[in-house]
Amino acid sequence: MNPPERSSRFAEIRDTVATLYGARLLTPLRPDRYLRMAAAVRRERRSLVSGFAMSAQRCPDRPALIDELGTLTWKELDERSDAFAAALQESAHGAPKVLGIMCRNHRGFLEALIAAYRVGADVLLLNTAFAGPALAEVMSRENVDTVVYDEEFTATVDRALAQQPTAARIVAWADNPADHDVTVDKLIRASAGKRPARGERASKLILLTSGTTGTPKGAKASSGGPGVLASILARTPWRAEECTVVVAPMFHAWGFGQLMMAAMMSCTVVTRRKFDPEMTLELIDRNSATGLSLVPVMFDRIMGLPTDVLDRYSARTLRFAAASGSRMRPEVVIAFMDRFGDVVYNNYNATEAGMIATATPADLRNAPDTAGTPAAGTQIAILDDQRQEVAPGMVGTIYVRNKTQFGGYTSGTTKEFHDGYMASGDIGYVDSAGLLFVVGRDDEMIVSGGENVYPIEVEKALAAHRDVAEASVLGVDDEQYGQRLVAFVVLEDQASATEESLKQHVRDNLANYKVPREIFAIEELPRTSTGKIARGELRARANVEHGTSRH
């Protein structure tokens, strides 16, 4: 390493230490405690879940998790995970090689996750909204031999495993546990006090892509290292040993990442199996939470509560409310900050690329729909179809270079790369101030009559109409134009807008070729469990509606 490189490396280490110290992660502790923390991390092979074992040594008696069953300390969570891991090794099936988790947010999710790593099993996080066929395809493809799931998904799991009768089934959450012979809690109680033998191999985490364009792909997650932790702390005000409410689904990359962050910071995680907007505010106030982790549509649900309900809660302890996973509605972001303070952080992440950019409250005050600026250690390039960088303000494909890129898909394929940059799959632009704006997915661009249309600009135009609460625009196959624009809108109460008046509103604000051919008013936009609009459902409905209107 030459002197300039050595100096740069020293500066990076110095800045990382300063950031960790500022977040109170590095504090004076007894030397023996630091030694036990280091030993715990080594035992976990410095894996994604090392934070749980480390926190059990750092603050064993502090609350680790508060869910509907009560409170677990870090020591209790550590011991219960050990017991479950020992039970997995001693089962008739033998220690799992690939363990699938199909659970909502509760202790069973954490215990299964940690135990799997301790026996050296790969972990596949399964979307709780999966139907039987998709679930069956994914579990067969990823060679799942053990499934930990909630009782409500029993029928779905049984259908998915119809061709895998030897796969082990373990219930994590049940309204009446006595109805099930094998549950996580029963196995833990039967193996209480035991520690597992160290697994023969290091575990891998398999995250699933959203699957909006087909069956979800399995992506091998990357840990990123301490530099990633420091880059998050440099932008979002986490503090060690505080409390955060996590209502984002933990099976999703964003919710999972927030859970891992809380473990590394020894922060108490408060969660519930199902999101409830008022309960979320109540949990913040009751636990004096300084953090809130959610997906954008949850902001909508919270701000959709009646004013008299919102007035009951102050959320005065919140230091950050961080969201990711889909586009945030600008008017909702501003309304939330006007009521609860400038605490909203918009995170642009991807399953394959990890953390890409973060918009701070100050960024969002200036441009409520921005994705912010690149995270520390991340470089962004906006390239055209010839892979040439475009000028500020010009739309192109977003390419990313950082240390949090995934290890490829489990199929052996990977994303497109160019000069060390990975294609994110999104299109967007960077303005003259250096702020990133995501326009949409590269496969969502609509070519209608030879003209390129980005759905988001039409959606913004429709949403600006006083009678429109939400809008979604997509392209549907059309014999004459190649694709035609179709819009679905959710109207405000007492709205008087008609299809023609909404078309005229778009025509008044955008080019004529961007006016949707059809606009359908519906009660609610269909969404995935992570808040993304289910465009496949809308596209199918558009085809039905179009067919009905023609015949």
VEXFIMAR-387085 format. One line per field, with one value per residue (C-alpha): residue number from 0; chain; x, y, z; residue in one letter. Coordinates in Angstrom, 3 decimals. Layout:
BEGIN
num: NUM/...
cadena: A/...
x: X/...
y: Y/...
z: Z/...
residuo: A/...
END
This chain:
BEGIN
num: 0/1/2/3/4/5/6/7/8/9/10/11/12/13/14/15/16/17/18/19/20/21/22/23/24/25/26/27/28/29/30/31/32/33/34/35/36/37/38/39/40/41/42/43/44/45/46/47/48/49/50/51/52/53/54/55/56/57/58/59/60/61/62/63/64/65/66/67/68/69/70/71/72/73/74/75/76/77/78/79/80/81/82/83/84/85/86/87/88/89/90/91/92/93/94/95/96/97/98/99/100/101/102/103/104/105/106/107/108/109/110/111/112/113/114/115/116/117/118/119/120/121/122/123/124/125/126/127/128/129/130/131/132/133/134/135/136/137/138/139/140/141/142/143/144/145/146/147/148/149/150/151/152/153/154/155/156/157/158/159/160/161/162/163/164/165/166/167/168/169/170/171/172/173/174/175/176/177/178/179/180/181/182/183/184/185/186/187/188/189/190/191/192/193/194/195/196/197/198/199/200/201/202/203/204/205/206/207/208/209/210/211/212/213/214/215/216/217/218/219/220/221/222/223/224/225/226/227/228/229/230/231/232/233/234/235/236/237/238/239/240/241/242/243/244/245/246/247/248/249/250/251/252/253/254/255/256/257/258/259/260/261/262/263/264/265/266/267/268/269/270/271/272/273/274/275/276/277/278/279/280/281/282/283/284/285/286/287/288/289/290/291/292/293/294/295/296/297/298/299/300/301/302/303/304/305/306/307/308/309/310/311/312/313/314/315/316/317/318/319/320/321/322/323/324/325/326/327/328/329/330/331/332/333/334/335/336/337/338/339/340/341/342/343/344/345/346/347/348/349/350/351/352/353/354/355/356/357/358/359/360/361/362/363/364/365/366/367/368/369/370/371/372/373/374/375/376/377/378/379/380/381/382/383/384/385/386/387/388/389/390/391/392/393/394/395/396/397/398/399/400/401/402/403/404/405/406/407/408/409/410/411/412/413/414/415/416/417/418/419/420/421/422/423/424/425/426/427/428/429/430/431/432/433/434/435/436/437/438/439/440/441/442/443/444/445/446/447/448/449/450/451/452/453/454/455/456/457/458/459/460/461/462/463/464/465/466/467/468/469/470/471/472/473/474/475/476/477/478/479/480/481/482/483/484/485/486/487/488/489/490/491/492/493/494/495/496/497/498/499/500/501/502/503/504/505/506/507/508/509/510/511/512/513/514/515/516/517/518/519/520/521/522/523/524/525/526/527/528/529/530/531/532/533/534/535/536/537/538/539/540/541/542/543/544/545/546/547/548/549/550
cadena: A/A/A/A/A/A/A/A/A/A/A/A/A/A/A/A/A/A/A/A/A/A/A/A/A/A/A/A/A/A/A/A/A/A/A/A/A/A/A/A/A/A/A/A/A/A/A/A/A/A/A/A/A/A/A/A/A/A/A/A/A/A/A/A/A/A/A/A/A/A/A/A/A/A/A/A/A/A/A/A/A/A/A/A/A/A/A/A/A/A/A/A/A/A/A/A/A/A/A/A/A/A/A/A/A/A/A/A/A/A/A/A/A/A/A/A/A/A/A/A/A/A/A/A/A/A/A/A/A/A/A/A/A/A/A/A/A/A/A/A/A/A/A/A/A/A/A/A/A/A/A/A/A/A/A/A/A/A/A/A/A/A/A/A/A/A/A/A/A/A/A/A/A/A/A/A/A/A/A/A/A/A/A/A/A/A/A/A/A/A/A/A/A/A/A/A/A/A/A/A/A/A/A/A/A/A/A/A/A/A/A/A/A/A/A/A/A/A/A/A/A/A/A/A/A/A/A/A/A/A/A/A/A/A/A/A/A/A/A/A/A/A/A/A/A/A/A/A/A/A/A/A/A/A/A/A/A/A/A/A/A/A/A/A/A/A/A/A/A/A/A/A/A/A/A/A/A/A/A/A/A/A/A/A/A/A/A/A/A/A/A/A/A/A/A/A/A/A/A/A/A/A/A/A/A/A/A/A/A/A/A/A/A/A/A/A/A/A/A/A/A/A/A/A/A/A/A/A/A/A/A/A/A/A/A/A/A/A/A/A/A/A/A/A/A/A/A/A/A/A/A/A/A/A/A/A/A/A/A/A/A/A/A/A/A/A/A/A/A/A/A/A/A/A/A/A/A/A/A/A/A/A/A/A/A/A/A/A/A/A/A/A/A/A/A/A/A/A/A/A/A/A/A/A/A/A/A/A/A/A/A/A/A/A/A/A/A/A/A/A/A/A/A/A/A/A/A/A/A/A/A/A/A/A/A/A/A/A/A/A/A/A/A/A/A/A/A/A/A/A/A/A/A/A/A/A/A/A/A/A/A/A/A/A/A/A/A/A/A/A/A/A/A/A/A/A/A/A/A/A/A/A/A/A/A/A/A/A/A/A/A/A/A/A/A/A/A/A/A/A/A/A/A/A/A/A/A/A/A/A/A/A/A/A/A/A/A/A/A/A/A/A/A/A/A/A/A/A/A/A/A/A/A/A/A/A/A/A/A/A/A/A/A/A/A/A/A/A/A/A/A
x: 0.000/1.582/1.551/-1.540/-3.512/-2.297/-3.331/-6.748/-7.265/-6.286/-8.751/-11.512/-10.836/-10.658/-13.990/-15.620/-14.477/-15.700/-19.104/-19.466/-18.441/-20.962/-23.701/-22.653/-21.821/-18.266/-18.507/-16.389/-17.070/-15.182/-12.395/-13.804/-17.111/-15.421/-13.545/-16.812/-18.371/-15.449/-15.665/-19.396/-18.805/-16.129/-18.493/-21.033/-18.330/-18.817/-22.103/-25.142/-26.636/-23.518/-25.197/-27.580/-24.779/-22.735/-25.654/-26.233/-22.741/-22.891/-26.197/-27.639/-30.433/-31.716/-34.883/-34.081/-37.581/-41.072/-43.838/-47.380/-46.082/-44.128/-40.466/-37.290/-33.932/-30.833/-29.689/-33.052/-33.156/-29.609/-30.380/-33.667/-31.919/-29.209/-31.851/-33.699/-30.433/-29.624/-33.106/-32.624/-29.366/-30.946/-34.108/-34.838/-34.420/-30.950/-29.692/-31.257/-29.200/-31.674/-34.241/-37.179/-38.864/-42.452/-43.304/-44.681/-42.836/-42.420/-39.886/-40.223/-38.783/-35.698/-35.196/-35.409/-33.040/-30.376/-30.651/-30.232/-26.981/-25.739/-26.172/-24.708/-27.944/-28.696/-31.755/-34.483/-36.843/-40.293/-42.887/-45.957/-48.168/-46.939/-49.545/-49.027/-47.626/-45.053/-44.048/-43.683/-41.481/-39.225/-38.831/-38.080/-35.590/-33.763/-33.779/-35.551/-35.564/-37.046/-39.769/-40.578/-43.948/-46.922/-50.080/-52.082/-49.860/-50.304/-52.485/-50.173/-47.063/-48.711/-49.635/-46.145/-44.493/-46.801/-43.858/-41.413/-43.022/-39.764/-39.301/-39.533/-42.354/-42.159/-44.867/-43.572/-46.789/-50.127/-53.230/-53.514/-50.057/-51.552/-53.009/-49.500/-47.042/-43.937/-43.548/-40.549/-41.484/-41.922/-38.548/-36.924/-38.410/-37.363/-33.757/-33.504/-29.939/-28.326/-25.887/-25.512/-22.320/-20.818/-22.085/-19.671/-20.157/-20.951/-24.576/-25.870/-28.943/-31.185/-33.437/-36.139/-36.648/-40.090/-41.160/-43.189/-42.159/-42.240/-41.304/-39.068/-35.353/-33.144/-30.397/-27.416/-27.085/-23.814/-22.904/-20.963/-18.839/-18.421/-18.038/-21.667/-22.773/-20.853/-22.314/-25.854/-25.058/-23.540/-26.908/-29.574/-29.445/-29.466/-28.112/-27.041/-29.252/-32.339/-35.696/-36.981/-40.383/-40.036/-43.287/-41.713/-41.990/-38.860/-38.794/-38.225/-34.721/-35.558/-37.231/-34.531/-31.808/-33.458/-33.652/-29.937/-29.153/-31.039/-29.133/-25.761/-26.776/-28.224/-31.505/-34.742/-37.021/-40.737/-42.941/-46.339/-47.305/-49.647/-49.385/-51.975/-51.498/-52.865/-51.129/-47.843/-48.201/-49.187/-46.078/-43.844/-45.249/-45.505/-41.900/-40.377/-39.067/-36.480/-36.716/-39.471/-38.829/-41.645/-42.551/-43.952/-47.587/-47.598/-47.085/-50.270/-52.189/-50.951/-51.770/-55.125/-56.232/-58.887/-57.467/-58.863/-56.975/-53.713/-54.112/-53.805/-50.161/-47.108/-44.277/-42.108/-39.259/-38.833/-35.468/-36.039/-38.802/-37.011/-38.771/-37.858/-39.351/-41.481/-42.182/-43.303/-46.170/-44.735/-47.829/-47.912/-44.209/-44.736/-47.926/-46.145/-43.246/-45.571/-47.244/-44.422/-41.322/-38.608/-37.781/-38.526/-35.640/-36.273/-33.927/-33.322/-32.202/-32.314/-32.157/-29.196/-27.365/-28.105/-28.020/-27.794/-28.976/-30.719/-32.827/-32.673/-35.551/-33.855/-33.680/-37.350/-38.412/-36.804/-37.873/-40.339/-39.958/-36.162/-34.147/-31.449/-27.716/-25.503/-24.629/-21.024/-18.913/-21.501/-21.122/-24.007/-23.883/-26.832/-26.165/-28.008/-28.617/-25.037/-23.761/-22.641/-23.159/-25.982/-26.124/-27.767/-31.544/-31.506/-33.167/-31.190/-30.530/-29.211/-25.932/-24.427/-20.972/-20.608/-19.625/-23.138/-23.769/-25.203/-23.319/-25.372/-28.618/-28.867/-29.490/-25.890/-26.834/-26.251/-27.179/-25.729/-22.418/-20.478/-17.030/-17.600/-21.078/-24.149/-27.419/-30.040/-32.965/-34.324/-34.348/-33.881/-31.861/-29.636/-30.507/-28.082/-27.955/-26.836/-30.148/-31.224/-34.766/-36.067/-38.513/-39.430/-38.322/-36.616/-39.218/-42.087/-41.332/-44.246/-43.704/-46.997/-47.174/-43.376/-43.210/-41.562/-43.683/-42.600/-45.610/-44.471/-44.883/-48.485/-49.141/-47.837/-50.054/-53.140/-52.266/-52.060/-55.800/-57.763/-60.120/-57.373/-55.899/-53.672/-52.941/-51.153/-50.380/-49.246/-48.934/-51.230/-50.670/-52.469/-52.660/-52.593/-50.161/-48.022/-49.023/-51.767/-51.708/-54.213/-54.643/-56.264/-57.198/-58.451/-60.728/-61.133/-64.431/-67.103/-65.044/-66.830/-64.127/-65.025/-62.836/-62.968/-62.171/-59.162/-57.941/-58.272/-56.307/-53.426/-53.705/-53.418/-50.169/-48.447/-48.021/-51.051/-49.434/-49.129/-52.885/-54.211/-56.579/-58.641/-58.950/-60.669/-61.724/-61.257/-61.616/-58.015/-54.829/-53.764/-50.414/-47.887/-47.084/-44.231/-46.428/-45.504/-48.389/-49.298/-49.171/-49.818/-53.247/-53.990/-52.820/-55.124/-58.002/-57.271/-57.481/-60.797/-62.214/-61.034/-62.549/-65.823/-65.931/-65.392/-67.988
y: 0.000/3.334/6.440/8.107/4.850/4.383/7.943/7.460/4.187/5.802/8.650/6.132/4.230/7.472/8.661/5.265/5.245/8.811/7.926/4.808/6.803/9.544/6.921/5.642/2.223/2.632/3.438/2.666/-0.935/-3.384/-5.039/-8.515/-7.473/-6.335/-9.651/-11.601/-9.492/-10.238/-13.952/-13.945/-12.317/-14.912/-17.699/-16.311/-16.176/-12.390/-13.087/-10.912/-11.989/-11.383/-8.358/-10.524/-12.477/-9.325/-7.507/-10.482/-9.832/-6.042/-5.544/-8.976/-7.670/-4.929/-5.629/-7.007/-7.579/-6.506/-8.276/-9.421/-12.151/-9.719/-8.836/-10.842/-9.584/-9.985/-12.834/-14.588/-14.227/-15.588/-18.597/-19.374/-19.238/-21.582/-24.014/-23.952/-24.506/-27.498/-28.898/-28.577/-30.517/-33.260/-33.668/-36.836/-34.838/-33.717/-30.147/-28.298/-27.277/-24.667/-23.297/-21.297/-18.751/-17.727/-15.640/-12.258/-9.936/-11.700/-13.563/-16.782/-15.065/-13.949/-17.276/-19.240/-16.845/-16.903/-20.662/-21.367/-19.418/-21.249/-24.660/-23.505/-23.579/-21.206/-19.036/-18.271/-15.453/-16.113/-13.484/-13.992/-13.085/-15.997/-18.243/-22.005/-22.277/-19.480/-20.751/-24.298/-23.173/-21.081/-23.706/-26.439/-24.253/-23.260/-26.865/-25.942/-28.920/-27.230/-24.594/-22.446/-20.788/-19.198/-21.220/-19.018/-20.182/-23.917/-24.632/-22.643/-24.415/-27.839/-27.232/-25.946/-28.996/-31.553/-32.818/-32.583/-34.816/-35.255/-31.531/-30.672/-28.344/-26.210/-23.785/-20.481/-18.700/-20.273/-18.931/-22.282/-23.924/-27.106/-27.865/-28.441/-31.175/-29.309/-25.631/-23.360/-22.730/-26.442/-27.268/-24.439/-25.600/-29.203/-28.135/-25.339/-24.775/-26.561/-25.009/-26.273/-27.662/-25.136/-25.589/-27.011/-24.173/-20.475/-19.678/-17.592/-15.382/-15.676/-12.690/-12.801/-10.058/-8.485/-10.738/-7.986/-9.278/-13.014/-15.582/-13.945/-14.609/-15.654/-13.119/-13.927/-11.072/-9.358/-8.198/-5.143/-4.820/-2.039/0.613/0.106/0.454/3.722/5.037/4.417/6.108/9.080/9.781/8.409/9.251/5.796/5.677/2.538/0.977/2.995/1.724/1.423/0.359/-1.946/-2.388/-2.986/-6.724/-8.469/-10.926/-8.036/-6.682/-3.305/-4.632/-7.270/-4.658/-2.510/-5.535/-6.252/-2.596/-2.666/-5.790/-4.221/-1.117/-3.142/-1.290/-2.715/-3.794/-3.204/-4.903/-6.457/-9.231/-7.029/-3.336/-1.083/2.670/3.821/1.013/2.078/5.585/4.092/1.866/4.867/6.860/3.938/2.864/6.332/5.045/7.151/5.201/3.988/1.642/1.222/1.081/4.182/3.078/2.934/6.709/6.930/4.763/6.756/10.127/8.759/8.414/10.895/14.108/13.403/10.078/11.674/14.293/11.566/10.880/13.117/10.807/13.479/11.017/10.122/11.017/9.220/7.563/5.675/4.158/2.265/-0.183/2.018/5.634/7.931/10.323/13.843/15.346/12.599/13.056/16.768/16.175/13.651/16.025/18.971/16.979/14.899/16.903/16.677/13.015/11.313/9.633/8.175/5.307/4.122/0.505/-2.575/-6.263/-6.644/-3.381/-2.850/0.755/3.275/6.710/8.461/11.610/13.508/15.583/18.696/17.084/16.121/19.602/20.920/18.045/15.608/13.015/12.817/9.712/12.025/11.732/8.635/6.875/7.067/4.686/4.558/5.987/6.499/6.934/7.727/6.099/6.109/3.102/3.351/3.350/6.952/9.246/11.722/15.375/16.505/16.437/13.840/10.481/7.266/3.932/4.139/2.265/1.716/0.898/0.118/-2.549/-3.808/-5.448/-8.941/-12.138/-12.974/-14.862/-18.409/-19.494/-18.533/-15.433/-11.837/-8.264/-6.311/-4.596/-1.834/-0.639/-1.880/-0.349/-2.552/-1.753/-1.136/-1.904/1.608/4.732/8.215/11.398/13.574/17.276/20.194/20.095/16.450/15.012/11.673/11.146/7.677/7.763/4.076/0.609/0.257/-2.331/0.057/2.614/2.749/3.109/4.325/5.300/5.523/7.947/7.105/7.761/7.309/6.371/8.498/11.810/10.983/9.723/13.009/14.983/13.009/13.141/16.939/17.047/17.993/15.014/12.356/10.688/8.192/7.209/4.411/4.403/1.458/0.304/-2.334/-4.070/-2.353/-3.438/0.115/1.906/-0.962/0.055/2.291/4.228/3.165/4.920/3.788/6.452/6.468/9.473/11.619/11.539/13.669/13.861/15.114/14.433/12.369/10.365/13.147/15.909/13.951/13.403/17.126/17.831/15.668/17.283/20.712/19.747/17.225/16.428/14.946/11.540/11.216/11.376/7.928/6.316/5.018/6.089/3.802/4.882/2.169/2.118/1.134/0.376/-3.264/-3.553/-6.185/-6.876/-4.364/-1.589/-1.733/-1.330/-4.706/-3.619/-7.146/-7.091/-3.687/-4.805/-7.846/-5.637/-3.139/-5.917/-7.098/-3.576/-2.832/-6.050/-5.274/-1.737/-2.987/-5.732
z: 0.000/-1.081/1.209/-0.375/-0.092/3.489/4.355/2.744/4.591/7.886/7.273/6.517/9.753/11.741/10.340/10.979/14.614/15.080/13.646/15.808/18.865/18.049/17.817/21.274/19.861/21.119/24.834/27.918/28.954/31.139/29.109/29.790/28.263/25.069/24.991/25.320/22.587/20.270/21.080/20.321/16.932/16.098/17.102/14.637/11.912/11.681/9.962/9.318/12.662/14.788/16.347/18.353/20.051/20.556/22.206/24.509/25.870/25.771/27.611/28.534/30.738/28.445/26.410/22.971/21.647/22.623/20.719/21.458/23.771/25.935/26.395/25.796/27.036/24.890/27.132/26.889/23.111/22.873/25.091/23.342/19.951/21.248/22.477/19.153/17.273/19.496/18.880/15.107/15.305/17.417/15.327/13.394/10.169/11.168/11.038/8.089/5.103/3.847/6.262/4.943/7.204/6.454/9.486/10.323/12.706/16.055/18.193/16.223/13.162/15.103/16.881/13.631/11.891/14.605/15.153/11.439/11.381/14.455/12.809/9.482/7.488/4.652/5.298/2.759/3.757/2.304/1.465/3.655/0.685/-1.431/-2.984/-3.233/-6.811/-6.419/-2.997/-4.275/-7.167/-4.930/-2.196/-4.711/-6.577/-3.373/-1.979/1.272/3.661/6.764/6.987/10.014/9.490/11.202/11.718/9.326/6.431/7.107/4.075/1.781/3.084/2.822/-0.821/-1.579/0.002/-1.598/-3.665/-0.732/1.917/3.883/4.527/8.225/9.288/12.454/13.557/14.891/15.875/16.681/18.366/20.138/20.288/21.769/18.331/16.920/17.801/16.653/17.445/17.918/21.538/22.374/20.857/22.795/26.097/25.415/24.753/27.333/28.529/25.579/23.133/19.570/18.115/15.752/12.214/9.691/7.222/7.124/6.410/3.526/3.527/0.487/-0.095/-2.726/-5.290/-5.472/-8.331/-9.969/-13.415/-12.682/-10.060/-7.428/-7.812/-4.908/-4.187/-1.961/0.522/1.387/4.907/3.737/6.892/9.476/6.823/5.815/9.437/9.692/6.432/7.723/11.023/9.195/7.537/9.931/13.675/15.261/18.835/20.663/23.342/22.459/21.179/17.631/16.324/13.305/11.387/7.970/7.125/8.381/5.478/3.089/2.470/4.021/7.172/7.554/7.235/9.900/12.205/11.698/12.316/15.608/16.674/15.897/17.864/20.790/20.232/21.576/18.725/19.247/16.697/15.973/13.599/11.586/10.908/12.506/12.027/15.381/17.280/15.675/17.122/20.469/20.495/19.774/22.691/25.123/24.574/24.024/20.709/18.930/15.656/13.340/10.405/7.900/4.213/2.466/2.278/6.082/6.159/4.084/6.555/9.550/8.030/6.890/10.521/11.696/13.128/16.589/16.610/15.477/18.208/20.869/20.033/20.049/18.853/20.461/21.121/17.424/15.956/12.655/10.685/7.921/4.926/1.775/-0.697/-2.935/-3.835/-1.034/-1.720/-1.398/0.198/2.825/3.668/4.268/6.272/8.519/9.167/9.771/12.520/14.027/13.159/10.516/11.095/7.748/5.918/2.465/1.647/-1.880/-1.596/-3.781/-2.930/-5.274/-4.528/-0.847/0.308/-2.540/-1.400/1.474/1.515/4.794/6.184/4.798/1.342/1.542/2.594/-0.590/-2.873/-1.237/-4.006/-4.043/-3.192/-1.810/-2.280/-2.515/0.719/1.879/-0.189/-2.979/-6.473/-8.875/-12.648/-14.941/-18.313/-21.626/-23.889/-25.197/-21.585/-21.838/-18.848/-19.383/-18.375/-15.093/-15.398/-18.174/-17.570/-17.892/-16.222/-12.674/-12.195/-8.739/-7.376/-3.653/-1.113/-0.429/-3.789/-3.592/-4.351/-7.421/-7.863/-6.580/-10.187/-10.980/-12.974/-11.917/-12.827/-15.752/-14.962/-16.688/-15.594/-12.047/-11.834/-11.481/-13.238/-10.567/-12.853/-12.244/-14.355/-12.988/-13.052/-10.891/-10.742/-10.723/-6.900/-6.910/-5.726/-7.195/-8.480/-9.371/-12.259/-12.233/-13.253/-16.608/-17.593/-16.722/-19.431/-21.852/-25.597/-27.040/-30.698/-30.797/-27.845/-24.514/-21.442/-17.826/-15.667/-12.723/-14.564/-15.491/-11.972/-10.548/-12.878/-11.868/-8.164/-8.407/-9.172/-6.068/-6.456/-6.775/-3.695/-5.545/-9.114/-10.931/-14.654/-16.757/-20.327/-21.803/-25.147/-28.002/-31.649/-33.019/-30.684/-29.389/-25.884/-24.585/-21.345/-18.714/-15.370/-12.155/-9.627/-6.067/-5.672/-2.591/-0.722/-2.363/-5.566/-8.671/-11.268/-14.311/-16.662/-19.247/-16.753/-15.500/-19.058/-19.692/-16.516/-17.795/-21.242/-19.640/-17.921/-20.197/-23.871/-25.584/-26.095/-22.298/-21.737/-20.664/-23.121/-20.217/-16.564/-14.080/-10.589/-7.967/-4.178/-3.421/-5.329/-4.879/-3.121/-2.185/1.460/1.231/-0.111/-3.783/-6.213/-7.702/-11.327/-12.572/-10.939/-12.446/-15.890/-15.760/-14.665/-17.451/-20.031/-18.594/-18.421/-21.965/-23.246/-21.488/-22.855/-26.417/-26.477
residuo: M/N/P/P/E/R/S/S/R/F/A/E/I/R/D/T/V/A/T/L/Y/G/A/R/L/L/T/P/L/R/P/D/R/Y/L/R/M/A/A/A/V/R/R/E/R/R/S/L/V/S/G/F/A/M/S/A/Q/R/C/P/D/R/P/A/L/I/D/E/L/G/T/L/T/W/K/E/L/D/E/R/S/D/A/F/A/A/A/L/Q/E/S/A/H/G/A/P/K/V/L/G/I/M/C/R/N/H/R/G/F/L/E/A/L/I/A/A/Y/R/V/G/A/D/V/L/L/L/N/T/A/F/A/G/P/A/L/A/E/V/M/S/R/E/N/V/D/T/V/V/Y/D/E/E/F/T/A/T/V/D/R/A/L/A/Q/Q/P/T/A/A/R/I/V/A/W/A/D/N/P/A/D/H/D/V/T/V/D/K/L/I/R/A/S/A/G/K/R/P/A/R/G/E/R/A/S/K/L/I/L/L/T/S/G/T/T/G/T/P/K/G/A/K/A/S/S/G/G/P/G/V/L/A/S/I/L/A/R/T/P/W/R/A/E/E/C/T/V/V/V/A/P/M/F/H/A/W/G/F/G/Q/L/M/M/A/A/M/M/S/C/T/V/V/T/R/R/K/F/D/P/E/M/T/L/E/L/I/D/R/N/S/A/T/G/L/S/L/V/P/V/M/F/D/R/I/M/G/L/P/T/D/V/L/D/R/Y/S/A/R/T/L/R/F/A/A/A/S/G/S/R/M/R/P/E/V/V/I/A/F/M/D/R/F/G/D/V/V/Y/N/N/Y/N/A/T/E/A/G/M/I/A/T/A/T/P/A/D/L/R/N/A/P/D/T/A/G/T/P/A/A/G/T/Q/I/A/I/L/D/D/Q/R/Q/E/V/A/P/G/M/V/G/T/I/Y/V/R/N/K/T/Q/F/G/G/Y/T/S/G/T/T/K/E/F/H/D/G/Y/M/A/S/G/D/I/G/Y/V/D/S/A/G/L/L/F/V/V/G/R/D/D/E/M/I/V/S/G/G/E/N/V/Y/P/I/E/V/E/K/A/L/A/A/H/R/D/V/A/E/A/S/V/L/G/V/D/D/E/Q/Y/G/Q/R/L/V/A/F/V/V/L/E/D/Q/A/S/A/T/E/E/S/L/K/Q/H/V/R/D/N/L/A/N/Y/K/V/P/R/E/I/F/A/I/E/E/L/P/R/T/S/T/G/K/I/A/R/G/E/L/R/A/R/A/N/V/E/H/G/T/S/R/H
END
